[in-house]
Amino acid sequence: MNGRHLFLTSCGLSNDMKKKFFDDIGKQPEEVRILYIPTAGIETDGAREGFAICFDELSLMGIRYENILVYNLELILSKDYKRTYSSYIKEPFMITRLLTVEELKSFDAVFVSGGESTVLCREMVRTGFDRIIEKAINNGLVYVGISAGSMYAAGNLDDGLHIINNPIIPHSNGTKLMEVPSDRGEIHLADGQAVYVEGDSVSLI
């Protein structure tokens, strides 16, 4: 699959979004491989509790647990750090080192969890994974953001991905937004809504 496909959600994929997700990937659920990044949510119990919901949702979607790699950026060395006492390990396991753009081609989608967007952004920049995931998205890796994961991909943070320039405000309780603002105005997403990016096209679903 070529081109960018992003689901920037408030609280995860709705049933309609799940259908579109699998249509974009073009595989049966049991064949789909997921990179799951929990980093935004590892500093509070309330956010950690959301992981159980995320994995339950993935299971209900038919995605096999063995096809999910949990990749916490806080376990990854800083981009300028040179390994010392572990340098004898020639091929460190994937969860302990920075993945390459080429390795990300073995995954169909990346799910970036909710929590604290500034923590996620900090770790993306510290490890250098920000530039790698950006290239992978442009190569066709489907990106699913959940709350903070959506904010990171949008225009909320100076060092975020800025896939769209509009900041995303998740869990909005106001009037349901019907279209994406034409300027750089805030996108107030209600739970059950998402900004869908396909190539250069941006819409609400």
N, C-alpha and C positions, 0 to 999 in steps of 0.2 A: 504494500500500500504506500502510495506516495502522497506528499503534502501533509499539512498540519491538520490534526483533528483533536480538539480539546473540549472537554466538558467541565466548565467551571461552575461547580454546584454550590448550593448553600449547605446542604446536609446529605449529599450523596445522590445516586442515580435513582430517579423514579422509574416506574415500569416502562413508560414510553422511552425514556432515555436508555434503559437497558437494551431495548430492542435496537435502537439506533447504534448503540455501542457495539453490539455483535454484528450488525450490518456493516459498520465501518471496518471492523477487523476481518470479517469474512471467514470466520472459523466457528466450529462447534464449541460450546462452552468448555467441554472437557479437554479441548486442545489448547485453550488460551493460557498463555504464560504471563504472569503479573509480577512487576516489581513494586513492592509496597514500601513507601517511605513514611515511617511514623514520627519523624523527628520533631515536628511542630507540637506534638502532644505528649512528650515524655517528661514534662516538668510539673504536671499537676495530675492528681488522681482523677479529677473530673474528665480531663482530656484522655487519660489512659483508659478510662472506662469505655470510651468510644471505640477503642480497638476491637473489643468483643463484638460490637455491633457491626463494624466494618467486615470482620472475618465471617460473621454469620451471614451478612448480605452476599458476600462473594460465594459462600457455599450454596446459598439459595439460588444464586445465578447459575449454578452448575460448574463453577470453577473449582478444580481440585486443589486441596491444600498443598500437595506436593509440587504444584505448578506455581506456587507463590514464594518469592524470595523477599523476606523482610530485611530491609536495607536501612539501618539507622545511621545517619551521617555522623552522629556523635561518636561512633566507633572508628571512624576513618581518620587517618593521620592528616595533619594540615598539609596543604599542597607544597609548601617549601621545606617540609621536614624530611630529613634523610634517615631511613631506618638504621638503627645501631645494633643492639643485641639480637634483633630478629632478622638481621640481614642474611643469615644463612638459609632462611626459608625462601626458596626460589620462586615458588608459586603459592602465595598466601591465598587462603580461602576467600571467596568473593565478598563476604560480609565484612572483611577486615581491611579491605583496600579499595582504592578508587577504581570504579569500573570504567571501561573504555567505551567510546562510541560504537566500536565494532561489537563489543560484547552486548551492548544494549539492543542490538539487532535480533538477539535471540528471544527478546521479550516482545509481547504484543501491546502491552499497555503499562503505564506507571500510574499508581494511585498514590496521591500525596494527601496525607491525613490532615484533620483539623487540629486546632490547638493554638499556639502562639506564632503568628506569622513572622515576627521579628527573630525568633529563635530559629525557625526554618531558614530564613534568609541568611542569618549569620553563619549557619553551618554550611549552606550551599556555597557561600563565598569562601569560607575558611578552607574547605576541602578542594575547591575548584570544580565541584560537581555542577555548579551553575552553568558553566559553558558547555559541559558535556551533555547535560540534559537538554539544553537549548538546541544543540546540533541534532540530538536524537529525535526531538519533536519535529524538527524540520525534515528529518529523514522518514517520518511517518509513525513514530512511536505515539500511540494514543495517550493523551494526558487527561487524567481525571483528578480534578482538584476538589477537595472537600473543605469548605469554609476557609481556613488559613491557607490551605493548598491552592485555593482559587485566588485568594488575595495575592499570594506570591507570584502567580502567573500574570496578574493584571497590573494596574498602574498604582497600586497602593504604596509600594516601597521603592526607595531610590535605587537599591541594588536588586530589585526583583527582575523577572523576565520581561515584563512589559510586552507580552503578546498582544494585549490590548492596552490602550493608554488610560482607559477609564478605571478608577478605583472601584472595587467590588465591596459592598457592605452586605455580608450574609445575615441570615436570620432576621430579615426585615419584617416588622409587624404592621407596616403602613399599607397604603394602597398598593396593590399588586402592579408591578411595572409591566407594561405591555410591549415596549420596544426599547432597544438600546439607544441612549442619548446620542445625538449626532455630534456633540462636542465631547469634551473630556469630563463630562459630568459624572457624578457617582452613580453606580448601578446598585440600587437597593434590591437585593434578591430575597424573595420569600423562600422558606423551606419548600422544596418540591420544584423550585425553578433552577435554571442553569443558563449561563451564557455558553452558546455553542459556537466554536470557531472551526471553520472548514476552509483551509487555505487562507485567503484574505477576507472571507465572508464572516460576518459576526451577526448572530441572531439570538433571540431568547427562545428557550424551549421549556 
